[in-house]
Amino acid sequence: QDDELKYTLKRLVEGLGATRKAARPGFSLALAQVLQAFEEIPMCSVLEQIKEKHNLEKGKKKFLQNAAFGNFFGVMALFQSGRLVTDRKALLESIQLLQQLAHHQAYLRDLPRKTLIDIISQVPETVFEEVLFGTLQSDLASAFTSPDNLHLLLVGMQKFPGVLKPRNLKKLFGSPTVVNEENIPRLVELLQSVAKSEKKDKKLPNVAFDLLQVSLKEGVFELFWKEGVEDGLLKEKSGPVSYMCYRLLGSALPLLSLDQLQMVLKGKVMQHYGEHVVTTQLPDRFKFAPEMEAYIDEFLNSCDDLERQLAVMIGFSTLTNQGNPVFSSSSRVVRHLQPVALQRYIDWLKDMFLRPDLDCCLDFSSNRQKQNQENVNRAHHKTTRLRKWVMHRLSTIIESPVKKEECLVMDISRFCFFHAFFEAKKTTSQIHEANVLPSEPLDEQFHSVAENYFFGLLQTLNTLAVLGDTAKAAALREKHIHGVTADGKLWIFLLVEYANKLLSSEHVKVVKPFSKGQRDAWERTLQSVKNLQKKENKSDSAKVVAFQQLLLLMAIHLFKNPSETMDVLSDLLNCTERAFSKEPKKKKADNAEPGWIEVMVEILLSLLAQPSLLIRRISRSVFVRICPNLTKRGLQLILDVLDPYQEQSEESAVVVMEESKKKIKSAQDTDEEGSDDSSDEGDTEEENDSGEEEKNEEVDDDFRSQLMNVLQAGNVLVRDDSDEELDDEAMMALDKNISALFAEQQKRIQAKKDEKDRIRKETILRRDFKIKVLDLIEAFLTKQSENPLVFDIIEPLLHVIEQCMSSDSDKQEVDFLQKTANIFRNSLCRAKQYCKRVDALQEDLHAFVERLVKKACKHTDSSVALYYFSASLYLLRVLRGNTSDKSSAPPTPLPEKQSNTVPQACQLLSTGCLDMERVTVIYRQALTQFLTQRKSALTSSMFHDLFTRFPV
């Protein structure tokens, strides 16, 4: 065993200096494991063996690099074994060897110094004082000559304060402290050099963080920050140095007292950071803002002092660029605020909104902004920018996953609603939001932005999980119910109640006053909602909630677009009365007045064309609740939108034009609910096509003949063979006629181009609308998969897929096709549930199967034929899974032994309503075509799927 151990050590020591770079760490780790397992091996003897094998003085120069690495990885092995700290002699010799290796920077760079510092940080104070202090005195004395030596000193001061006392420090380098006015210039130089050398690491150098900690320990942080950082490091116009200053700021947050935080957050580093955030908005620029937000997030998460939490939040919220805080208004760091700190931060935000205090802000302007200074009211401009940020910050606090109470959510919601749509005539204690008047009135531009922010907040409330710790709230959360309070009331209903209170108050006024008709519609809506709430506990509760939610949403929208909302609200109120009227239902003729469900579908389709994401989401939610009541006529209204053969109809054109107007309007201001999922990227795809088409377009015959007539009238063509020239007067007349002709032709070309552009935009808007309508189809297929109306959806979806496959597809068209295909494949063909009441539809479904298979056979495109064939298989599954009334007798049970051996025999032999002879003929003909016709669109995978799923 001794011989094997000696051989093992010999091989491992030799491998430390291997020429292969990847092998050295492996040999080092293996040696460390051996030393850890066999404690009887003397550490000193192994170190001597390493020095002897990898001699730095006697070896050849070309092997010097391998020798240096051999010694370094040898010391690393001793350290990683965990025994080096306990063996004083080996420890001392290892430290001396590392000091010697530090001179070989060409090979090892700063690895020996870093390892030395790592070893020292693990050494007890007595061992450091008795064994290492004397050896390291020269390095410690020259601390201000290199960043590595400075780092060694700083680590020693923090680890061994009893050894590196001010008295010993004065003996080492003539000063009892490290951070003082005399040493600041040299410290700044060292930090600048280390920032540039470690810029690729993108993290705060350890020496900088240790220097920060030592300055706090010595009680001279203010001197270090102002003299060393603000007046020292920041003077260097260098990216790496600036980023180190920002990282020092972020790393210092958890270490500073309240006074120190306030000093730092109002200093030059903060302002410099703000300028960086504003000037790096362009893409492909390094942005430090996410890293700073991570520092703030970490500080707030670890800090228990609400005063310091509040100081940091207010400090970053008052770093403003011409009034607009550079701190993101949607930052999620507020989730770590303690409840009291959160409430005080919200109160501060409200106070800054009502009485903006620009003097407390650390405001700055970029160089470009200074050059573009205009003669406008700068104070008003800054106040407006600050208020917009505060409004958005308040609305996003509700969305943040911070623990909050219902009263806090309602307080923010009321504040945002009031200042978006109302103004206080005078202060009143009856309305909390009118207790204090804004120091400067809110203008129309602000109200338009605030409206959008409020509807973004309303979207958050609509998807907000139930708050509170009560058993009722927990039960609602388990049911995944959103948008209600713990007592089951809709958030939007509470806001409508608040709005009604404001409308009846004499102390406030609406920004957009209601007309008598609009006020009557408002009152009628509230009464209708109250009537619906009385029916909420009855059987048709989903339908009640759907109407209630949509009525409340339209009521709120009266404050934003009174005139546009009135038509929809009026139709919706009439539809509500009809839907819940107690009159007996009568059978309708084909030309009879449409039922409430048809009217509701038309309303929902019109709302889907709105630019508001909130309206579209609530429309889909309402449709999900009322889709059990959907009729064939109602479904046909939805399918007509998708019909590719009705695109040019008058009705679809109206829808598109209405949507176009709303999209143009919404493009002028910020969309309140964020970006939409619709594919509007197609707007710019063909912008350059018209120019190319114009170049390639041949001159039409009419223009050619008109030009010939002009030239003949001027006798130009007649004079081609003569030497006579036109006089000046005739030439001027000819030029004038030709110029007029070309100008008229240019107008015609431009008109054609404009018409083509208009048609293209209408096509994009129409397709975008269809993509939204597909959501209703998907919702119906998901929620009503057992409804016989599902069969009416199959062919329209197939027509859409067929038409999209055959057209020249841009990106939006491809998205439309993919979404349609996914719905057809996943929500229809692969649905786990299907209609179980098809006894009366047997003949129609068999004819449908025959029609689908024939269309699949006739197709030339196998990808389209696959969808037709898959639809026929879906119908086969439906027919097979249903039991005919004529053959409803239960099957004869199998004997017990036989049933054990063939457990699925009954299932395999059952054909349900399926007419086997008829279906066999249909698929036999298809199979014959596939096997006999070379150009058949059918594929082997289709029949493999058929035989696998239906082996009978």
N, C-alpha and C positions, 0 to 999 in steps of 0.2 A: 504493500500500500504506500509506503514512503516513497518508493521509486516512482510509482504512478503519479503521486502528488507532485514530486519534483519535476517529472516530465510535463505534467499539466501546466505547472507554473512557468516552466521554460517556454513552452509553446505559446502560452497566453501573453507572456512578456514580449516575445518576438513579434507577435501579431499586433501589438500596440502601435508599431511603426510601419505597418503594412503600406504598400504603395497604393492599394485600392482604398479610396476614401471611405466607402461605405463599410469596409471591414473593421476599421479602427474602433468606432463606437461599440461594435459587437464584441470585440476582444476585451474592451474596457469593462463592459457590463458583465461579461463572463468572469473576468478576474475578480470583480467586486463580489459576485455571488460566491465564488470559491473562498475568498477571505472571510466573508460573513459566515459561511458554513463551517470552516475549519479555523476556529479561533486560536488554535495552537501555533499557527503560522505567524512568525514574528513580522510585524509591519516594517520594521527597519530593514530586515534582510530582503524583503521584497522590494523596498525602495532602492536599496543598494544594487540589487539585481537589475532594476530598471535603468539606473544611472549607468551601470557598466555596459549594458547591452546597447543603450542608445546614448552613447557618449557624445556630448556636444562639442568637445575640443579635439579629440583624436580622430573622429570620423572624417571621411572625405567630404569635400564641400558639396558635391552633388547629392550626397545622402543627408545633408544637414536638415533639410525640411522634414524628412521622415523621422530623424532623431528628435527634432523639436516636438513633433506630434506624438512620438512615442513617450517622451517624458510627460507631456501635458496629459495624455489619456491615462498614463500610469498614476499620476496624482489624483485624477478624477476617479479612478477605480478605488484608490485608498479612501477617498472621501465618501464615495457612495456605499462603501462597505459598512459605514457607521462606526468604525473602530478608530478612525484617525484622531478624533477629538480626545479620546481617552489615553492615547499614547503620545506623551509630551515630546519625546525625542523625534519621533516620526513626524509629528505635527510641525515642529520647528524646521526640520530639514525640508519638508514639503513646501512650507511658506518660502524658505530661501530658494528652493528650486523654481517656484513660481516667479519670484523676483528676478531670477536669472532669465527665465523664459520670456519675461516682459520685454526684453531687449530685442527679441526676434519678432518684431511687429510685421515684418514682411510676410511671415508665414502664419502667425497665430493672431495677429491684430490685437484686439483687446480681450481675448479669451482668458489669458492668465490673470489679468487684473479683476475681471468679473468673478472668476473662480476663487481668487484670494478673498474677495469681499464676501462671497457666499460662505466660505469656510469660517471667516471671522465672525459672521453673524450667528454661527452655531456654537461658538466657543464660550465657556463660562468666563465671568469677569476675572476670577482669580487666575485662571490659566492665561488669559490675555495679559494681565499685569505682570505675572511672573515669567512667562515664556516668550511672548510675542512682542511686547511693547518695546523692548530694547532693539529687536530686529527691525521693527517697522518705524522706528523714530525718524530715519532719514526720509522715508516716504511721507510720513505725516508732516514733517517740517517743510517739505516742498509741496504742500497741498495746493498752493496757488499757482503752480506751474503747469498742471495738466488736469483735465476733468476727472481722470481715474484716481489720481491722488486726492483730489478734493472729495470725491465720492467716498474714498476709504476713510478720510477724516470724519465726514458727516455720519457715516454708519457707525464708526467707533464712538462718536460723541453720544449718539442715541442709545447704543448698546451698552457702553461702559462709561456712564457719567461719573462714576467714582474715580476712574483712572484719568480720563481726559477732562479734568477740572480746569477752570479758568487759569489757575496758577500754572498747571502743566502746559496749557496752550500758550501762555505767555513765554514759557521757556522754549517751546517749539518754534514759534514764528513771530514772537514779539508782541502778541495781542491776546488779551484774555477772551475775546469773542471772535467769531468768524464773520458775522455780519456787522460791519461798522462803516462809517463814512470813508475811512481810509481804504478798506478792502473792496468797497462796492465797485469801482471801475474794473478791477481785476476779475471779480466775480461775474460781471456783465460780459467780459471778453470770453471767459470760460463757457458761460451758458450759450453765447452766440455760436461758439465753435461746436459745442455738442449738439445744438439744434440743427446745424447744417449737416453734421456727420450722421445723425440718426433720423434724417427727414423721411427716409423710406419706411421707417417703422410705424409712422403715423400714430405715435403715442407719446405721452410726456416722459422725457428721459428721467431715470431714477434719481440722478444727481440733482435735477431741478426740484423734484418733489421733496427730497431730503433737505435741500437748502431751505425750502419753504417751511418745513417742520422745525428746523433749527432756528430760523428767524422768530417763529412763534415761541419757541422754548426760551430764547434769549430775550424775549420781550421787545423786539425791534421790528415787528412785522410792518408797521407803518413806514419805517425807513426803508426796508427792503422793497416794499411795493412801490412807493413813490419815487425813490431814487434809483432803485435797481431795475424795476420793471417798466414803470411809466416813463421816466426820464432817461432810462438806459436802453433796455431791450427794444422798446417801441420806436426809438430813434432810428434803428436799423430798418430800412425799407426792404425787408426780405420776407418772403412767404413763410419759410420754416420757422423763423424767429417769431413772426406774428402768431402763427398757430401755436407755438409753445406758450406765448402769453395767454392766449385763449384757454389752453389746457391748464395752465397755472390757475386761472380764474375759476374754471370748473372744478378742479381738484381741491381748491382752497375752501369751497363753500361749506363742507361739513366740519372744517377745522376752526372756523372763525366765530367770534362772538357777534352779538347783534350790532354793536357799534362798528366793528371791523367790516361786517357785511355791508352796512349802509355806506361806508367809505369806499369800498371796492366797487359797489354797484353804481356809484355816481362818478367813477373815475374815467381816466383816459382809455383804459383797456376796454371798458364797456362800449364807449363811443367808437373806438376803432373796430370792435367786433360788429357793431351795428352797421358801419360803413361797408364792412366786408359782406354782410348779408345782403345789403341793397345792391352792391356792385357785382355780385356773382349770380344774378338771376338768369344769365344766359346759360344755355346748355354747354356741356363739356368743360365747365369750370368746377374746380374743387369747392364744395360747399361744406362749411364747418357747422352750419346750423343744426343738422341732425345729431352731431356729436355733442354739441352744447346742450341740446335737449336731453340727451342721455345723462349728462352730468347733473342737470336739474332734477330729472326723474329719480336718479340714484340718491341725491341729497334729500328730496322730499320723502322718499321711501324710508330712509334711515333716521330722519330727524323727528324727534318727539316734541320739540319746542315749537309751539304754534306761532310765537312771535317771530322766530327766525324763518319758519315756513312762509309766513305772510310777507316778511321783508324781501325774501327772494322773489316771490311771485309779483309783488308790486314793483320791485326793482327792474325786472325784465319787462313788465308791462308798461313801464314809463320810459323805456329806451325807444324813442320815436324818431321817425324820418318825416319831417314836416307834419307832425301830428299823428302819423300812423305808426303804431308800435311795430317793430320788426319781429317781435315774438309772435309765433303762429297763433291765430285766434282759435284754431281748432286743435291745439296741442292737448294731448291726453294726460299730461303730468298732473293735472288737478285731481286725478283719481287717488293720489296719495295724501291729499290734504285732510287734516283732521276736521271733523264736523264744525267745530267752532271757527277754525281758520278758514274753512270754505265759506261759511256764512259771512265772516268779516270781509273776505275777498269780494264776495258778491255785493255786499253793501258798499265797498269802496268803488266797484265798477259802476254801480248805480249813481253814486255821488259824482264820479268823474263824468258821467253822461249828463247829469242835470247841471252841474257846475264845473265845467272842464277847467282844470288847473294846469295850464301849460307851463307855468313856472316850475312845477315839481318834476317836469319831464326832462330827461336828458336828450334834447332834440338836436338834430344835425341835418345837413343837406349835402347831397352828393355834389361833385364838381359840375356835372351836367345840369343839375337842378339850379345851382348857383348861376350858371351861364344863361339859363332860360327863365330867369326871374321876370315875371310879368307884373304889370301895375294892377294887381288885384288885392283884395282884402286878405292878406296872408293869415291873420288871426282867425278869420271866419273859415278859411280853407283848412287850416290845421284843426279847428274845432270839429268841422264836419268829418274829416278823416278819422279823428279820434272816436267820435260817436259811432261811426259805422263799425269800427273795430270792436268797440265795447258791446254793441248790439249783437254782433256775430259771436263774440266771446261768451256772452250770456246764454245765447241759444244753444251753443255747442256744449255747455256745461251739463245740460240735461242728457245729452247723448253720451257723455263720458261715463265709464263704469264706476264712478265714485259712489259711495254709499250716501243716499240722499232720501229725505222724507218727502211725502206727497205735498206737504205745505210749501217746501222749498221749490219744488217743480212748479206748483201753481203760482207761486209768487213771481218767478221768472217769466212764466207764460203770460201772466197778466201785465207785467211791466212791458214786455215786448209788444203785446197786442195793443195796449193803450197808446204807446208812443208811435206805433205804425199807423194807426187809423184814427186816433182822437187827439184833441188838443184841449187843455184846460183853460177855461175863460178866467177863472180865479181859483185860488187855493180853497180847498174844502177838506174837512176831516172825514166826511162821509165816504170818500174814495181815497184809498191809501196812495194810489199812483198820482193823485192830484194834490197831495200834501205840499209838495214843493214844485214850483214852476221852473222850467229850464231858464238858466241865466241868459241864454240867447235862443230865440225862437227857432224851431226846426223848419227847414225849408222844404219845398216840394220834392227836390231831388233826393233829400234824405228819406222822405216818406216812401218814395218808390223803392229805394233799396231796402228800407226796413220792412216793407210788405213782403219782399222776397225772403228775407231772413226769417220772418214770422212763419211763412208757410213751410220753410225748411224745418223750423221748430215743430210745426204741426205734424209734419211727416215723422219726426222723431217720436212725438207723443203717440202717433198712430201705431208705431211698432214697439212701444215701450213695454217691457215686462212689468207685471204687477209689483208694486213696491210694498214694503212693510213686512213685519215679522209675525203677523197674526196667522191663525190656522186657515182662515178664509183666503188670505192672500196666497199662502202656500198651496192651497188646493187649486186656485186659479192658475198659478204658475205651472203646476203639474199638468193641467189641461192645455198648456201652451196658449193661453188667452192673452192677447196683447191689446194695448190701447185703452185700458180701463183702470179705474182706481180699485182700491181694496174692497170697496163696497159695491163694485160692479158697474159704476157709472162711467160712461165714455168721457175721456178727457175733453174731447171736442164739445160735448154737451155742457160741461162746466164753463167752457169759454164762451159758448153762446149765451148761457145764463148771465155771465159777467157783462157781455156786450149789451144784452137787453137792459141791464141795470144802468149802464152808461148812457144808453139812448134815452132813458127816462129821466136822466139827471139834467138839471138846469145849469150846472156848473161846468159842463164839458160840451164840446161840439165835435161832430164828425168831420174829418178832413174832406171827404167827398160826401156832401149831404144827400140824404135819401129824398127822392120825390115821393108824392103821396102814394103812387102805385107801388113803389119799391117798399115803402113802410108797411103798406097793407100786406104785401107778399111776405115780409118779415114776420108780421103778427100771425098770419095764416100758417106759416111754417112752424112757428113755435107751438101753435095750437095743435097742429097735425102731429108733431113730435110727442106732445103730452098725451094725445089719444093713443098713439102707438105704444107708449110706455105702459099704459093700462093693460094692453094685450100681450105684454112681453112674456108672461108666465104661461101663456097658452101653448098649444101644440105647435103652431107654426111660428116658433120664436125666431128661427133663422131668417125668415122672410121679414119679420118685424124689425129685427136688428139691421138688416140690409137697407130697408127704406129709411129707417131712423138715421143711420150713418150718412147716407147720401143726402138727405134733407139738411142735416146739420152742416155738411161740407158746402153745399150750395148756399146756405144761409151765410156762412162765413165769407164766401166769395163775393157776396153782395158788397162788402166793404172795399174789395179790390176793383172789381169790374161790374158795377151795378147794372149798366145797360145790357152787357153781354150775358150776364147771369140770369136776367129776368125771364128770358124765353125758356131756358132749360128748367128753371125753378117752377115756372107756371105749368109746364108739361108734367113735371115730376109731381106737383101737388095734385093735379087732376088724376094722374096715374095712381097715386096713393089712395085717393078716395075710391076709385074703381076697384083697386085690388082688395080693399078691405070692406067694401060695401056688402050688406047682408042680403042683397037682391039675389034671387035664385038664378043660376046660370042657365042661359038659353043656348040651344044649338045654333051655331052661326052658319049663314050661307057664305059662299066664297067671297061675295062682295060686301059682306057685313063690316061694321066698324071694327078695327083691330082691338084685340083684347089688351088687358093691362100689361101682360108679359111682352107682347109685341112692341108696345109703346116704350116699355122699360128697356128693351133691347136697343131700340133706336136711340134712346137717351144715352145709354152706355156707349154705343158706337160713336156718338158725337163727342162724348167726353174723352174717348180714347184718342181723338185727334188733338186734344189740348196739349200744350207744351209742359204742363205741370206733371211731374212724376207722382206727386201725392194724389192728384185726381185720377191718374191712370191706375195706380195701385188700389185705390178704394173702389174704382169701377170694377176691377177684376175681382176684388173681395166680395162686392155686392153680387156680381154675376155668379160666383161660386155658391152663394147662399140661395139665390133664386132659380138656379138651373134645374132643380127638380120640377119646377113648374113650367119649364120651357116646352113650347108647342112646335109643331112642324113649321108653321109660318114664322115663328120667332127664330128658329134655327136657320130657315131659308134666308132671312135678312142678313145673318152673319155670313152665310156661305156665298151670298151674292157679292159681297165685298171681295172675296177671294177668286171669283169667277174670272178667268183671264179673257173670256169672250165678252164681258160686259164693261171693260175698262173705260170705254169711250162714252158710256152712257151719261146722261145729264146728271143723274144723282151722284155718281162717283166724282164727277167733275166738281160738283158743289162741295162735296166733302173735302176734296183736295184744295180747292181755293180757300175754304174757310181755314183749313189747317195751315195753308201757306201764310195767310195774314197773321195768324197767331204765332207762327214760327218767326216771322220777320219781327213782330213786336217783342217776342221773348229774347231775340238775339240782341236787342238794344240794351237790355239790362241783365243782370246776373240771374241765372236760373236758380230758383229758390231751393230746389232739392238736389242740386248737384248734377253731374253729367248723366245723360240718358244712355240706355243700352242700344238705342236704335242706330242703324248704320247710316249716318249722314256723311261718311267719308266720301261717298260717291259724288259729292257736290263738285269736287275739283278734278275729277278724273279725266274729263273730256274737254277741259278748258282750252287746250292747245290744238284740239282736233279741228276746230273751225278754220283756223288759219291755214292748216295744211290742205283742208278740203277746198278752201278758196283758191289756193295756188293751183291745185290739180283740176279745178272746175273749168270746163270749156266755156268759151264765150257763146251765149245763146244766140239763136238765129235772129230773134227780134232785134237785139242790140246791133248785130252785124248789119241788118238791113237798114236800121235807122242811121247808123254811121255812114253807110254808102249813100243814103239820100242826102245827108248833110254835105258830104264831099261833092256830090254831083251838083247840088244847088250852088256850091261855090265854084263850079267849073274846074275843080282840081283834077279830076280824073281825065277830063277832056284834054287838058294841057300837058299830059304826061309826055307826049311825043314832040311838043314844041319847046322852043327856048324862051318863050315869053314867061314872065313872072307876074304874079298878082300884085296889084298896087297895095299900098299900106292900108287903105280903108277897107278893101275887100278882105285882106288878110286878118285884120282886127275883127271883122264881122264873122269870118270863118272860125277864128279862135274862140270867139264868144259862144257860137253855136256848139262847137265841139266840147267846150268846157261845161256848158249846160247839160249836154247829153251825158257826159261822163259823171257829172254830179248826180243826175237822176239815176244812172245805173248803180252808182255807189250806194244811194239810198235804198234801192231795191235789194242789193246784196246785203246791206246791214239789216233790212227788215227780215230777210230770209234767215239771217244768222240769229236775230233776236227771237224769231218765232221758233227756230230749232232749239235755242237755249231755253225758252219758256216750256216747250214740250218736254225737254230733258228734265227740267226741274220738277215739273208736274209728275213725271214718271217716277222720279226719286221720292217725292212726297207720297204718292199713291202707294208705292211699294213699302215705304216706311210705315204707312198706316196699316197695310196688310200684315206686316210683321207683328204689329201690336195686336191686331185682331186674332192672329194665330194663338195668342195667349188664352183667349176665350175658348177656342176650340180645344186646346190642351186641357184647360180646366174642366170642360164638359166631359171629355173622354176619361179624365181621371176620376171625377166625382160621380159620373153617371154612366159607368161602363156597362151596366145592365139595362140601360134604356134602349128600346128599339130604334130610337132616332139615330143611334150610332151608325146604323147602316146607311143613312142618308149622307153621312160625312165622307164615306169611302171614295166615291167617284169624284167629288170636288177636289179632294186632296190629290188624287191621281192626276186630274187635269192640270193642277198647279205644277206638280212634279214634271209632267210631260212637257208642258209649255216652257218651263225653266230650262229643262235639258236641251230643248231645241233652239233656244235663243242664244245670242252672243252675250255672255254673262260678264258683268262687272262684279266688283266685290260685294256690293249690296245684294245683287241678284243671287250670288253664290250663298250669302248668309241666309237669304229668304228660302232658297232651295234646301239648304242643310237643316234649317229649323223645321220646315214642312216635312222633310224626309224623316227626321228624328221623331216628330210627333206621330207620323204614320206608323213607323216601325215600332217605337217603344210604347206609346200610349194607346195604340189601337191593336196592331197585330200581336204584340206580346203581352197584352193586358191579362192579368190573372183572372179577372172576372169578366163575364160576358152575358149577353141577354139570355134569359131562361124562359122567355114567353114568345116563342116563335112558331107555335103550332098553326096560327092563322096565316103566317108568312112563309110557309114551307115552299109553296109554288114559286113565289117571288124570289126567294133566296136561291132556289135551284137555278132559276133562269138567270139570276145575277151571277152565280158561279160560272155558268156556261158563257155568259157575256164577257166576264173577266178573262177566262182562259182563252177565248177566241181573240180578244184584243191582244193578249200576250203573244199569241201565235202570229198575229198580223204585224207586230212591231218589228222594225229593223234594228232597233237599239236594245241590246240585251239588258242594259242597266234599267231601262224603263219597263221592259217586259218582266223583270224580276219583281217590281212593285205590284204589278197586276197579278202575277202568279201568287205572291205572298198574300194579297187580299183574298184570293180564292181559297187559300189554305185556311185563312182566318174564318171564312164562312163555313168551311167544312167542319172546323172545330166547333163552331156554334151549333150547326145542325146535328152533329154527332153527340154533343153534350146535352141536347134536349130530348125529352121523351114525348112521343106522340100520344095524344089522348086515346087514339084507336088501339094502341098497343101498350096500354098502361099496366098490364098484368105483370106482377113481379116475376123475375126469372127463376127457373127451377134451381134450387140450391144444389151444389155439387156435394158428393160424399166427402166426409171429413178428411180421409186420406188424400183424395184427389185435390181438395182445396188447399191442403198443405203443400202439395208438390207444385201446383200451378195456381199461385195466389192471384194472378192478374188475368186469368182466362176470361172471366165475365167482362172485364173492362175491354179486352181485346175484341170479343165477339159482339159487344154492344155497338149498334149503329145509330141509336137514337132516332131522330127524324130524317136521317139521311136516306135518300133513294139510291141504293147502291148501284142498281143497273144503270140509271141515268148518269150518275157521276162517273161510273166506270167507262162508259162510252165517251164522255167528255175528255177524260184524261188519256184514254187509249188513243184518241185521235191526235191529241197533243204529242204524245210519245211517238206516234208514227211519224208525225211531221219532223220531230227532232232527229229521228234516226234516218229519215230518207232525204231530207232537204239540207243541203250543205250550208245555206245562208240563213238557217233558222235562228231566231233570236233567243230561243229556249236554250238552257244550259243543263248540264248533267247535275249540277248542284241543286237545281229546282226539283228535279225528280228524286234525287237522294233525300231531300228534305220531305217530300211527299211520302215516300215509302217508309222513312224512319218514323215520322209522326203518325202515319195512318197505315199500319202494316196490314190491315184487313183489306 
